[in-house]
Amino acid sequence: MDFIERAAKKMEEKNKSSLLERAVDKMVGEPAPSKETKAPAAPQPRTEDAKPARKSRQGSIDLVSLRERGFIVPDAPPNVTAEEFRLIKRSLLVHAAERHHGGPRNSNLILVTSAQPGEGKTFCSINLALSIASEQDYTVLLVDADFAKPEVLSTLGVEGGKGLVDVIVDRSLDLSECLIRTNVPNLAVLPAGRQHHLTTELLASDRMEEIVEEIAQRYPDRIIIFDSPPALASSAAAVLAMHMGQTVFVVESERTSETQVKESLSLLTACPNVNMILNKTQVNFAEHKFGTYYAYEGRE
């Protein structure tokens, strides 16, 4: 009997202790976690909320084919064509640098065009881009802007895809997604993009102005070369000239008439700096003449 009474008394004391502990817990709250307790992990974003990084594509220029067709290629021995374009690019780079000293804002945007097809504007565009890419302080973006007859990518041996027109039409498309990084250091290419029946109107749009501003101002060391349609073959050349800081006008020797030159130049007056290349001339090696380069100063 004493044993039962002692057991009952012990249980009663235990219950009182438990009641007291629970009362204290309610008053004080939950005990603080120990130092070893890890903080809960931050919530991870949902898969559909995480946007993938936008990357440009990679393309390999067929340098062997370019060399065989007389283009400038890296590591090639000195030649007349390379020297000619060294002379041509120097003046263009001087003008491009003026934007850092109060000069025209878009002087690093260079339009390359001609009066009519077949005068060598794409040949000059590519060689100019390759020559500038060899500079230590510049990178080059070559834009295939001859939308009716794009030849830059096929000449380089690079596969095409979405390009400038697609970026103008589709605001959700980022320009970087269309750029093609090449195996030539410092040189990237932007395809023309899809065919569109309102190309000229798209080039004159506010959206095109935004794109031009972006590619002109994003990188201070970037030179952008637009291979444009011929001025007398498409109204796109005149509209592109409105966005440019410089124009290189290619004239085929002994083919393009003075009338065609004057008419073409009258369409490019929106550009503040127009230069001329006399292409396909006979070189006089005895006089060490690498090429002919003229600056067009007058306006009519």
Backbone bond lengths (Angstrom), bond angles and torsions (degrees), N, CA, C in turn:
res aa  C-N    CA-C-N  psi(-1)  N-CA   C-N-CA  omega(-1)  CA-C   N-CA-C  phi
1 M - - - 1.472 - - 1.509 110.20 -
2 D 1.327 117.04 -42.48 1.474 120.34 177.29 1.524 110.97 -61.60
3 F 1.356 114.51 -36.55 1.466 118.78 -179.69 1.524 110.87 -63.17
4 I 1.342 117.22 -42.40 1.465 121.97 -179.62 1.520 110.40 -65.60
5 E 1.357 116.54 -42.60 1.460 120.06 -179.91 1.530 111.57 -63.08
6 R 1.368 115.25 -40.96 1.469 118.57 179.29 1.526 111.32 -65.09
7 A 1.321 118.08 -40.57 1.478 122.01 179.22 1.516 110.76 -64.45
8 A 1.337 116.21 -41.57 1.466 119.51 -179.85 1.512 110.70 -65.51
9 K 1.331 115.16 -39.55 1.473 119.65 179.76 1.523 110.93 -64.51
10 K 1.359 116.36 -39.70 1.472 120.50 -179.43 1.530 111.01 -65.41
11 M 1.342 117.29 -40.54 1.464 121.29 178.99 1.521 110.64 -65.27
12 E 1.350 115.06 -38.51 1.471 118.66 179.48 1.517 111.28 -63.84
13 E 1.361 117.41 -39.88 1.468 121.02 178.70 1.537 110.81 -66.49
14 K 1.351 114.93 -38.36 1.473 119.45 179.59 1.517 111.24 -64.21
15 N 1.339 116.87 -41.54 1.461 121.09 179.43 1.515 110.93 -64.27
16 K 1.343 115.47 -40.12 1.465 118.95 178.52 1.522 110.86 -62.22
17 S 1.374 114.60 -41.66 1.469 119.25 179.49 1.519 110.71 -62.91
18 S 1.338 117.48 -41.28 1.471 120.81 -179.48 1.510 111.16 -65.71
19 L 1.341 115.57 -40.50 1.465 118.73 177.90 1.510 110.83 -62.80
20 L 1.345 116.51 -40.38 1.455 121.02 -179.81 1.532 110.90 -64.99
21 E 1.344 116.06 -43.00 1.485 119.40 179.57 1.517 111.61 -63.26
22 R 1.348 116.50 -41.75 1.463 118.91 -179.63 1.512 111.16 -65.74
23 A 1.318 117.29 -36.49 1.462 120.77 178.67 1.521 110.70 -64.32
24 V 1.352 115.29 -42.46 1.471 119.22 178.49 1.526 110.67 -63.27
25 D 1.337 117.02 -41.82 1.466 120.91 -179.93 1.525 111.34 -59.97
26 K 1.337 116.98 -39.51 1.453 120.26 179.53 1.506 111.68 -66.13
27 M 1.346 116.49 -37.54 1.462 120.24 -178.77 1.513 111.97 -72.27
28 V 1.330 116.61 -41.07 1.466 120.23 -174.25 1.514 111.59 -86.99
29 G 1.324 118.37 -29.28 1.465 121.61 -175.66 1.505 110.20 94.80
30 E 1.315 115.57 -174.18 1.450 121.40 -178.81 1.515 109.55 -69.94
31 P 1.331 118.98 140.22 1.462 121.28 178.09 1.512 111.14 -65.72
32 A 1.375 116.61 148.97 1.475 121.59 179.82 1.508 109.90 -66.06
33 P 1.327 118.58 144.76 1.460 120.16 179.66 1.514 110.08 -65.91
34 S 1.305 115.13 149.63 1.461 120.55 178.92 1.510 109.82 -71.29
35 K 1.345 116.45 167.69 1.461 121.21 -178.71 1.510 111.84 -61.27
36 E 1.334 116.40 -28.32 1.460 119.71 -177.56 1.520 112.09 -76.79
37 T 1.356 117.73 -13.95 1.463 120.41 -177.75 1.526 110.39 -70.82
38 K 1.324 118.03 126.25 1.459 122.35 -178.60 1.520 111.03 -82.69
39 A 1.339 115.82 140.98 1.462 119.80 176.15 1.519 109.19 -67.50
40 P 1.332 117.66 147.43 1.466 119.66 -179.79 1.522 110.62 -62.47
41 A 1.327 116.54 143.53 1.474 121.84 -178.52 1.518 110.27 -66.95
42 A 1.333 115.64 143.94 1.464 120.39 178.09 1.516 109.55 -64.14
43 P 1.332 118.25 143.13 1.471 120.54 -179.23 1.523 110.77 -63.29
44 Q 1.307 116.75 134.59 1.460 122.25 179.95 1.529 109.67 -85.55
45 P 1.353 117.64 142.99 1.460 118.94 178.77 1.518 110.84 -65.32
46 R 1.301 115.07 150.76 1.452 119.27 177.77 1.519 110.22 -65.97
47 T 1.302 115.48 153.06 1.469 120.14 -177.43 1.510 110.91 -58.16
48 E 1.334 117.33 -40.60 1.459 119.46 -177.07 1.525 112.73 -72.38
49 D 1.387 116.75 -17.38 1.458 119.43 179.51 1.528 112.45 -85.01
50 A 1.327 117.63 -20.87 1.457 121.33 -177.17 1.519 109.68 -81.89
51 K 1.339 118.09 116.00 1.446 122.56 -178.63 1.523 110.27 -87.80
52 P 1.328 117.94 131.33 1.458 119.26 179.34 1.514 110.77 -69.28
53 A 1.330 115.88 147.90 1.469 120.53 178.25 1.520 109.60 -64.68
54 R 1.322 116.50 136.98 1.460 121.47 -179.37 1.517 108.93 -88.33
55 K 1.304 115.56 122.92 1.452 120.57 -176.38 1.523 110.31 -123.33
56 S 1.319 115.73 145.70 1.448 120.69 175.05 1.524 109.45 -76.97
57 R 1.336 114.95 161.26 1.456 120.17 -179.80 1.524 110.49 -85.00
58 Q 1.306 115.30 166.81 1.451 122.07 176.36 1.514 108.88 -111.04
59 G 1.331 116.39 140.03 1.459 121.19 177.90 1.512 109.91 -141.76
60 S 1.315 115.96 144.27 1.460 121.17 -177.97 1.520 110.22 -108.07
61 I 1.327 116.59 117.26 1.457 122.22 178.29 1.535 109.42 -75.62
62 D 1.315 115.91 137.05 1.467 121.41 178.40 1.530 108.38 -80.89
63 L 1.320 116.03 87.31 1.463 121.35 -175.34 1.527 112.11 -68.58
64 V 1.317 116.92 -31.83 1.469 120.02 179.29 1.525 110.25 -64.55
65 S 1.328 115.98 -45.26 1.463 120.39 178.99 1.528 111.11 -64.75
66 L 1.332 117.20 -40.41 1.464 119.95 178.29 1.521 111.53 -61.65
67 R 1.308 116.53 -43.50 1.466 120.09 -179.16 1.529 110.36 -62.67
68 E 1.323 117.35 -41.33 1.463 121.06 -179.55 1.523 112.15 -64.58
69 R 1.339 117.16 -26.21 1.472 121.09 -179.23 1.520 112.74 -97.13
70 G 1.326 117.40 9.35 1.458 120.57 172.96 1.507 115.87 89.56
71 F 1.327 118.11 13.68 1.459 120.85 177.58 1.529 110.08 -83.52
72 I 1.335 114.66 161.16 1.459 120.98 174.34 1.523 108.40 -76.18
73 V 1.325 116.89 132.05 1.466 120.25 175.42 1.523 108.78 -131.71
74 P 1.348 116.90 152.32 1.471 119.12 179.93 1.530 111.73 -60.10
75 D 1.302 115.64 147.28 1.472 123.44 175.88 1.525 113.94 66.60
76 A 1.336 117.46 11.51 1.462 119.67 176.70 1.526 109.42 -78.33
77 P 1.325 118.08 150.03 1.468 119.88 176.87 1.523 110.55 -64.74
78 P 1.321 118.70 157.28 1.463 121.56 -179.58 1.527 111.36 -56.31
79 N 1.332 115.73 139.22 1.466 121.08 177.66 1.511 109.61 -149.02
80 V 1.309 115.85 171.37 1.462 121.50 -174.70 1.525 111.55 -62.41
81 T 1.342 117.01 -44.27 1.463 120.10 -178.27 1.524 111.27 -60.57
82 A 1.326 116.74 -43.89 1.465 120.24 179.62 1.520 111.22 -61.71
83 E 1.333 116.93 -40.79 1.461 120.40 179.64 1.524 111.43 -67.91
84 E 1.320 116.97 -38.36 1.466 120.10 178.24 1.522 111.06 -60.19
85 F 1.319 116.06 -45.39 1.462 118.64 -177.65 1.523 112.17 -76.15
86 R 1.308 118.41 -20.68 1.461 119.50 170.64 1.522 110.28 -65.04
87 L 1.319 116.13 -40.30 1.469 119.84 177.68 1.529 111.00 -66.86
88 I 1.311 115.95 -43.12 1.470 120.62 -176.94 1.528 111.59 -65.76
89 K 1.337 116.56 -46.61 1.469 119.37 -174.01 1.525 112.95 -68.36
90 R 1.345 116.93 -27.23 1.457 118.52 -173.23 1.523 111.17 -62.22
91 S 1.330 116.66 -45.58 1.465 120.12 178.54 1.527 111.30 -63.03
92 L 1.331 116.34 -39.43 1.467 120.50 179.55 1.524 111.19 -64.91
93 L 1.319 117.09 -40.13 1.466 120.35 179.66 1.522 111.76 -68.84
94 V 1.321 116.64 -35.10 1.469 120.07 176.75 1.522 109.85 -61.46
95 H 1.339 116.36 -45.92 1.470 120.21 178.55 1.531 110.99 -65.42
96 A 1.335 116.77 -37.88 1.466 119.98 -179.80 1.521 111.17 -63.39
97 A 1.321 117.33 -36.06 1.468 121.44 -178.91 1.522 112.24 -70.65
98 E 1.323 117.65 -18.63 1.464 120.71 -177.94 1.528 112.72 -65.97
99 R 1.332 117.18 -20.40 1.476 118.62 179.87 1.514 111.81 -65.73
100 H 1.324 117.20 -20.36 1.473 120.98 177.35 1.527 111.81 -83.49
101 H 1.328 116.74 -5.44 1.471 120.78 -176.01 1.530 110.70 -130.23
102 G 1.316 116.28 36.53 1.459 120.47 175.77 1.507 115.09 89.08
103 G 1.337 117.63 4.24 1.456 120.76 179.09 1.524 111.72 -79.93
104 P 1.338 117.81 -172.49 1.469 121.43 178.85 1.526 111.44 -55.22
105 R 1.334 116.81 136.95 1.461 121.70 -175.18 1.527 112.52 -61.77
106 N 1.315 116.81 -41.71 1.457 120.88 -173.01 1.524 112.46 -102.42
107 S 1.315 117.30 32.73 1.465 119.41 -178.45 1.525 112.07 -70.23
108 N 1.334 117.76 -8.95 1.468 120.17 174.23 1.527 112.56 -88.69
109 L 1.333 116.81 2.18 1.461 122.25 173.82 1.526 108.48 -98.12
110 I 1.325 116.84 118.33 1.456 121.97 -174.05 1.529 109.66 -120.60
111 L 1.319 115.69 121.67 1.465 121.87 176.43 1.522 108.83 -94.37
112 V 1.336 116.55 131.83 1.466 121.74 174.97 1.518 107.55 -115.36
113 T 1.332 115.97 120.71 1.455 120.31 -177.90 1.522 109.93 -146.91
114 S 1.327 115.66 -177.02 1.461 122.59 179.26 1.519 107.67 -152.25
115 A 1.318 116.71 178.19 1.469 119.77 178.78 1.519 111.20 -77.29
116 Q 1.314 116.07 -42.21 1.460 121.00 -175.64 1.531 109.72 -141.89
117 P 1.346 116.69 166.25 1.468 119.16 -179.68 1.532 111.90 -64.73
118 G 1.317 115.60 155.54 1.449 121.01 172.79 1.512 116.43 85.96
119 E 1.327 117.75 7.06 1.469 119.96 -177.89 1.527 112.82 -90.21
120 G 1.321 117.04 -6.65 1.461 120.11 175.45 1.512 115.13 101.99
121 K 1.325 119.01 21.80 1.470 120.52 -177.48 1.528 111.71 -67.02
122 T 1.345 117.70 -40.35 1.464 119.50 179.76 1.526 110.69 -68.32
123 F 1.310 117.09 -37.99 1.469 121.83 174.72 1.529 109.67 -57.97
124 C 1.336 116.09 -44.51 1.466 120.57 179.67 1.526 111.63 -70.11
125 S 1.325 117.82 -38.48 1.469 121.41 178.98 1.520 111.15 -60.29
126 I 1.331 115.77 -48.04 1.462 120.11 -177.60 1.522 110.95 -67.27
127 N 1.319 117.11 -44.84 1.461 119.67 -179.94 1.525 111.86 -65.02
128 L 1.327 116.20 -37.60 1.462 119.50 177.68 1.525 110.19 -64.46
129 A 1.339 116.71 -42.09 1.464 120.53 178.76 1.529 111.34 -64.52
130 L 1.331 116.94 -43.22 1.462 120.57 179.81 1.524 111.12 -65.64
131 S 1.326 116.79 -37.86 1.458 120.43 -179.97 1.526 111.07 -67.56
132 I 1.318 117.52 -44.52 1.471 120.64 179.39 1.520 110.98 -67.71
133 A 1.344 117.30 -32.56 1.466 120.67 179.06 1.528 111.88 -63.41
134 S 1.329 116.87 -22.07 1.463 120.19 178.62 1.525 112.55 -79.98
135 E 1.338 116.98 -8.78 1.463 121.14 177.11 1.527 110.49 -68.05
136 Q 1.311 116.47 151.57 1.462 121.44 -178.65 1.524 112.93 -79.99
137 D 1.327 117.35 -23.25 1.467 120.66 -170.69 1.518 114.04 -115.14
138 Y 1.334 118.10 12.69 1.463 120.35 -177.20 1.522 111.24 -135.78
139 T 1.327 114.31 150.68 1.458 121.42 166.47 1.527 107.20 -117.12
140 V 1.322 116.62 159.09 1.465 121.17 -174.11 1.525 110.15 -128.41
141 L 1.325 115.03 136.06 1.465 121.81 169.34 1.522 107.00 -116.32
142 L 1.330 116.64 117.42 1.462 122.58 179.15 1.520 108.59 -100.08
143 V 1.338 116.64 117.09 1.460 122.54 -176.17 1.517 109.36 -103.31
144 D 1.325 116.19 123.57 1.466 120.74 174.91 1.522 107.67 -82.30
145 A 1.328 116.13 94.47 1.472 120.99 -174.50 1.519 112.79 -107.10
146 D 1.337 117.10 13.75 1.468 120.79 173.13 1.521 106.83 -90.62
147 F 1.335 116.18 82.31 1.450 121.93 -166.32 1.520 113.51 -67.88
148 A 1.330 117.79 -32.01 1.461 119.95 179.70 1.520 111.83 -76.20
149 K 1.326 117.01 -31.71 1.463 121.52 -177.64 1.530 109.81 -140.66
150 P 1.335 117.55 68.00 1.474 119.98 -178.58 1.528 111.20 -70.05
151 E 1.332 116.60 127.24 1.462 120.43 -176.85 1.529 113.66 -128.60
152 V 1.323 117.48 -6.23 1.463 119.80 -175.48 1.524 110.87 -62.16
153 L 1.325 117.63 -51.97 1.458 120.41 -175.48 1.523 112.01 -66.72
154 S 1.330 117.79 -41.58 1.464 119.99 179.17 1.523 110.88 -65.08
155 T 1.331 117.08 -35.48 1.465 120.34 177.27 1.519 111.00 -66.83
156 L 1.333 117.02 -39.11 1.462 121.55 179.68 1.524 112.32 -76.15
157 G 1.342 116.86 -17.22 1.455 119.95 -176.06 1.507 112.98 79.23
158 V 1.332 116.80 28.17 1.466 122.76 -178.28 1.522 109.43 -109.63
159 E 1.316 116.53 137.91 1.458 120.92 179.50 1.521 110.70 -71.84
160 G 1.327 116.40 138.66 1.464 121.46 -177.62 1.519 112.83 -82.57
161 G 1.325 115.26 -162.89 1.457 121.35 -178.40 1.516 108.99 162.08
162 K 1.323 116.88 -156.22 1.458 121.11 178.75 1.520 109.72 -63.26
163 G 1.351 115.11 146.53 1.451 118.89 -175.67 1.507 113.40 -149.45
164 L 1.330 115.42 -149.16 1.456 121.87 -171.40 1.527 112.44 -58.95
165 V 1.326 117.61 -47.71 1.470 119.77 -178.65 1.520 110.48 -61.06
166 D 1.319 117.92 -39.34 1.468 120.96 179.65 1.522 111.44 -62.85
167 V 1.334 116.72 -39.05 1.468 120.27 179.70 1.529 110.66 -68.25
168 I 1.334 116.91 -36.06 1.467 119.87 177.90 1.523 110.64 -66.22
169 V 1.327 116.88 -44.18 1.463 121.62 -175.19 1.524 111.45 -73.52
170 D 1.321 117.37 -41.45 1.466 122.55 -173.58 1.532 109.55 -108.76
171 R 1.321 117.37 104.12 1.465 121.56 -178.35 1.521 112.89 -68.68
172 S 1.317 118.06 -20.10 1.461 120.09 178.91 1.527 111.90 -78.62
173 L 1.319 116.55 -11.63 1.463 121.32 -179.14 1.520 109.69 -87.82
174 D 1.314 116.28 124.21 1.460 121.10 -179.79 1.517 110.13 -85.57
175 L 1.331 115.79 141.36 1.465 121.19 -178.66 1.527 111.49 -57.08
176 S 1.322 116.59 -37.84 1.468 120.57 -177.18 1.521 112.50 -62.21
177 E 1.336 117.36 -25.61 1.460 120.68 179.28 1.524 112.24 -70.70
178 C 1.324 116.89 -19.45 1.465 121.07 -177.04 1.524 112.98 -99.45
179 L 1.330 117.39 -15.56 1.454 120.38 -178.76 1.522 110.78 -68.48
180 I 1.320 116.29 145.70 1.452 122.67 176.91 1.524 108.15 -116.31
181 R 1.319 116.79 113.44 1.459 121.32 174.49 1.518 108.25 -79.38
182 T 1.320 117.19 133.82 1.459 120.00 -174.27 1.524 111.48 -108.64
183 N 1.324 114.40 173.20 1.463 121.05 177.31 1.521 112.47 -79.87
184 V 1.334 117.69 0.87 1.464 121.86 171.66 1.523 107.55 -94.05
185 P 1.327 118.68 117.36 1.468 120.32 -179.01 1.526 111.88 -54.24
186 N 1.325 115.87 138.40 1.472 123.67 176.03 1.524 113.78 74.50
187 L 1.334 119.43 8.55 1.465 121.19 -178.55 1.524 110.98 -121.70
188 A 1.336 116.08 124.07 1.463 123.03 172.81 1.529 108.26 -123.75
189 V 1.338 115.40 157.86 1.459 121.27 -177.10 1.520 109.29 -127.64
190 L 1.336 116.35 141.23 1.467 122.25 174.44 1.526 108.21 -117.17
191 P 1.344 118.98 115.45 1.461 121.21 179.40 1.527 112.18 -64.56
192 A 1.327 115.69 164.20 1.463 120.73 176.88 1.523 110.95 -69.15
193 G 1.340 116.63 -36.65 1.456 120.00 -178.52 1.512 112.19 93.52
194 R 1.315 115.07 -162.55 1.464 121.10 -174.32 1.524 112.60 -66.05
195 Q 1.315 115.68 157.03 1.461 121.32 172.01 1.530 108.54 -76.05
196 H 1.333 116.21 139.36 1.469 120.19 -178.91 1.523 109.12 -144.78
197 H 1.336 115.91 137.90 1.471 119.77 -176.75 1.526 113.12 -76.13
198 L 1.344 117.82 -9.21 1.466 121.28 179.27 1.530 110.73 -118.45
199 T 1.316 116.19 41.04 1.467 120.00 -176.06 1.526 112.14 -58.19
200 T 1.317 117.62 -47.63 1.461 120.86 -177.94 1.523 111.14 -60.93
201 E 1.324 116.36 -42.39 1.461 120.31 179.41 1.528 111.21 -66.05
202 L 1.315 116.91 -37.20 1.466 120.11 177.51 1.531 110.79 -64.56
203 L 1.336 116.30 -39.95 1.465 120.20 -179.91 1.529 111.82 -67.72
204 A 1.319 117.12 -24.75 1.463 121.43 179.89 1.529 112.50 -90.88
205 S 1.326 117.53 2.75 1.462 121.29 -173.64 1.532 112.16 -82.23
206 D 1.337 114.76 164.68 1.463 120.70 175.09 1.528 110.95 -63.64
207 R 1.326 116.68 -33.12 1.456 120.40 178.98 1.536 110.74 -61.64
208 M 1.331 116.96 -41.96 1.460 120.30 177.10 1.519 110.30 -63.36
209 E 1.308 117.50 -38.85 1.469 121.49 177.24 1.521 110.62 -60.15
210 E 1.328 116.86 -41.12 1.468 120.99 178.22 1.525 110.94 -63.10
211 I 1.320 116.25 -43.40 1.469 120.88 -178.90 1.518 110.57 -64.92
212 V 1.332 115.94 -44.32 1.464 120.34 179.19 1.519 110.49 -60.94
213 E 1.322 116.43 -42.62 1.466 120.68 178.98 1.523 110.50 -61.42
214 E 1.323 115.76 -41.17 1.463 120.08 -178.63 1.523 111.51 -64.38
215 I 1.325 117.71 -49.68 1.463 119.33 -175.66 1.525 111.83 -73.58
216 A 1.338 117.30 -24.19 1.461 120.27 -179.70 1.521 112.21 -79.46
217 Q 1.332 117.10 -34.01 1.458 120.34 -170.91 1.525 114.64 -105.59
218 R 1.338 118.74 -16.70 1.468 119.91 -173.06 1.522 112.29 -63.61
219 Y 1.335 117.08 -43.88 1.464 120.66 -178.30 1.523 109.62 -120.59
220 P 1.327 118.34 120.17 1.466 121.32 -175.85 1.523 113.83 -67.02
221 D 1.344 117.33 -19.13 1.465 119.36 -177.50 1.526 112.58 -100.26
222 R 1.327 117.69 9.77 1.457 120.72 -173.67 1.531 111.83 -93.47
223 I 1.333 115.54 133.10 1.465 122.96 171.05 1.526 107.29 -108.77
224 I 1.321 117.54 129.93 1.461 121.59 -177.95 1.525 108.90 -113.51
225 I 1.330 116.29 123.19 1.454 122.40 -178.81 1.526 108.73 -112.63
226 F 1.336 116.27 123.96 1.458 122.40 178.36 1.522 109.32 -103.64
227 D 1.323 117.14 116.17 1.464 120.91 172.39 1.522 107.33 -83.44
228 S 1.324 116.02 103.07 1.458 123.05 -169.42 1.526 111.72 -93.94
229 P 1.332 118.12 162.20 1.464 120.25 169.84 1.530 109.99 -65.04
230 P 1.326 118.78 159.17 1.471 120.81 174.03 1.524 110.54 -59.93
231 A 1.322 116.13 143.64 1.467 121.11 -173.71 1.523 112.57 -64.29
232 L 1.338 117.64 -34.53 1.464 120.75 -178.51 1.528 112.77 -90.07
233 A 1.322 116.67 -2.84 1.461 120.72 -178.75 1.517 112.91 -104.51
234 S 1.335 117.48 -20.02 1.458 121.02 -177.07 1.520 110.44 -152.66
235 S 1.330 115.17 139.75 1.467 120.21 177.22 1.528 111.62 -71.82
236 A 1.333 117.17 -11.20 1.470 120.56 -178.70 1.526 111.78 -62.34
237 A 1.336 117.28 -33.35 1.468 120.26 -178.92 1.525 111.21 -62.08
238 A 1.322 117.00 -44.22 1.465 120.89 -179.36 1.526 111.02 -64.89
239 V 1.338 117.04 -36.85 1.467 120.41 179.56 1.525 110.34 -71.48
240 L 1.326 117.24 -41.17 1.458 120.17 177.56 1.525 111.44 -61.55
241 A 1.337 116.49 -35.42 1.465 120.73 -179.79 1.523 111.66 -60.19
242 M 1.328 117.16 -26.05 1.461 120.98 179.18 1.526 111.93 -64.98
243 H 1.328 117.17 -26.35 1.466 121.49 -177.40 1.520 112.97 -94.84
244 M 1.329 117.39 -11.05 1.459 120.98 -169.44 1.526 113.06 -91.54
245 G 1.340 115.10 155.52 1.457 120.80 172.90 1.511 111.91 -97.32
246 Q 1.350 117.12 -22.30 1.454 121.69 179.37 1.529 109.33 -145.86
247 T 1.327 115.20 151.31 1.463 121.48 175.02 1.521 109.20 -130.28
248 V 1.334 115.15 136.73 1.461 121.87 171.71 1.524 106.44 -109.87
249 F 1.323 115.89 115.22 1.463 121.58 -177.05 1.527 108.55 -103.14
250 V 1.336 116.23 116.21 1.467 122.23 -176.23 1.524 109.87 -91.85
251 V 1.322 115.22 126.27 1.472 121.67 179.79 1.521 108.45 -119.49
252 E 1.323 116.29 125.70 1.464 119.48 177.93 1.525 109.80 -79.60
253 S 1.311 115.04 126.50 1.461 120.34 -178.54 1.527 111.60 -61.73
254 E 1.343 115.40 134.54 1.463 123.59 175.07 1.531 113.45 63.03
255 R 1.319 117.08 19.64 1.468 119.90 176.62 1.520 111.69 -129.16
256 T 1.330 116.86 -50.90 1.451 120.71 -176.93 1.525 109.80 -76.49
257 S 1.325 116.02 128.96 1.471 119.84 -177.44 1.522 111.07 -80.54
258 E 1.313 115.45 160.82 1.462 120.87 177.34 1.517 111.28 -61.36
259 T 1.328 116.13 -37.04 1.466 120.77 179.47 1.530 110.48 -62.97
260 Q 1.324 116.20 -42.83 1.466 119.89 179.13 1.528 111.42 -64.84
261 V 1.317 116.15 -39.05 1.462 120.20 178.89 1.522 110.28 -63.27
262 K 1.334 116.92 -48.81 1.466 120.40 -178.13 1.524 111.53 -63.77
263 E 1.333 116.32 -41.10 1.462 119.49 -179.42 1.528 110.72 -65.30
264 S 1.326 115.78 -40.94 1.464 119.81 179.21 1.522 111.36 -65.20
265 L 1.332 116.49 -45.54 1.459 120.04 -179.06 1.519 111.95 -63.10
266 S 1.321 117.14 -31.06 1.466 120.26 178.18 1.530 111.59 -66.63
267 L 1.337 116.22 -22.84 1.466 120.45 178.86 1.526 112.47 -85.23
268 L 1.320 116.51 -11.15 1.466 120.93 -174.41 1.525 112.92 -109.24
269 T 1.319 116.75 13.81 1.474 120.56 -174.20 1.525 113.37 -66.53
270 A 1.345 118.30 -14.64 1.472 119.96 177.61 1.515 111.25 -67.25
271 C 1.324 117.27 -22.02 1.463 121.16 178.20 1.526 109.18 -86.70
272 P 1.331 119.16 130.88 1.469 121.39 -173.09 1.526 114.65 -75.10
273 N 1.322 118.36 -16.18 1.464 120.38 -174.43 1.529 109.09 -138.35
274 V 1.323 116.93 105.94 1.467 122.04 -178.88 1.519 109.64 -114.17
275 N 1.339 115.77 126.66 1.459 122.60 179.16 1.524 109.09 -118.59
276 M 1.316 116.79 160.47 1.462 120.75 -178.23 1.523 111.15 -127.30
277 I 1.343 115.13 139.95 1.459 122.34 171.88 1.520 107.83 -114.76
278 L 1.326 116.65 125.68 1.457 121.18 173.48 1.521 106.96 -89.62
279 N 1.328 115.88 108.30 1.453 121.83 -171.98 1.532 111.47 -97.75
280 K 1.331 115.23 156.26 1.467 123.82 176.05 1.528 112.33 62.04
281 T 1.311 116.07 39.84 1.467 120.05 176.18 1.520 109.57 -90.34
282 Q 1.333 116.69 160.20 1.456 121.79 175.25 1.530 108.41 -83.14
283 V 1.327 116.13 125.33 1.465 120.99 -175.76 1.521 109.64 -88.07
284 N 1.328 114.60 131.69 1.466 120.84 176.47 1.528 107.90 -97.98
285 F 1.331 116.62 96.87 1.461 120.64 -175.79 1.526 111.84 -66.90
286 A 1.347 117.02 -26.79 1.467 119.37 -178.98 1.515 111.13 -63.97
287 E 1.342 116.27 -28.96 1.464 120.86 -179.81 1.519 111.68 -96.05
288 H 1.346 117.71 2.36 1.467 122.42 179.64 1.537 111.09 56.53
289 K 1.314 114.59 41.49 1.465 119.00 -179.67 1.523 108.70 -96.36
290 F 1.347 116.31 117.66 1.456 120.09 -174.91 1.521 112.75 -87.28
291 G 1.297 118.27 -25.00 1.458 120.59 -178.09 1.500 110.36 172.75
292 T 1.296 115.85 176.53 1.454 120.94 -178.14 1.520 109.09 -118.94
293 Y 1.314 116.10 129.23 1.465 121.48 -176.85 1.518 108.84 -137.07
294 Y 1.313 116.49 122.45 1.458 120.13 -176.47 1.521 109.43 -119.25
295 A 1.306 116.22 146.56 1.471 122.13 172.35 1.509 108.11 -104.08
296 Y 1.326 115.19 124.25 1.455 119.97 -179.71 1.526 108.69 -89.59
297 E 1.293 117.04 112.52 1.469 121.80 -174.78 1.524 112.96 -98.63
298 G 1.322 116.84 -38.59 1.468 120.10 -170.55 1.507 114.37 -78.15
299 R 1.282 115.97 163.14 1.458 123.96 175.08 1.532 107.29 -136.68
300 E 1.306 115.04 140.77 1.481 118.76 178.29 1.505 110.33 -120.38
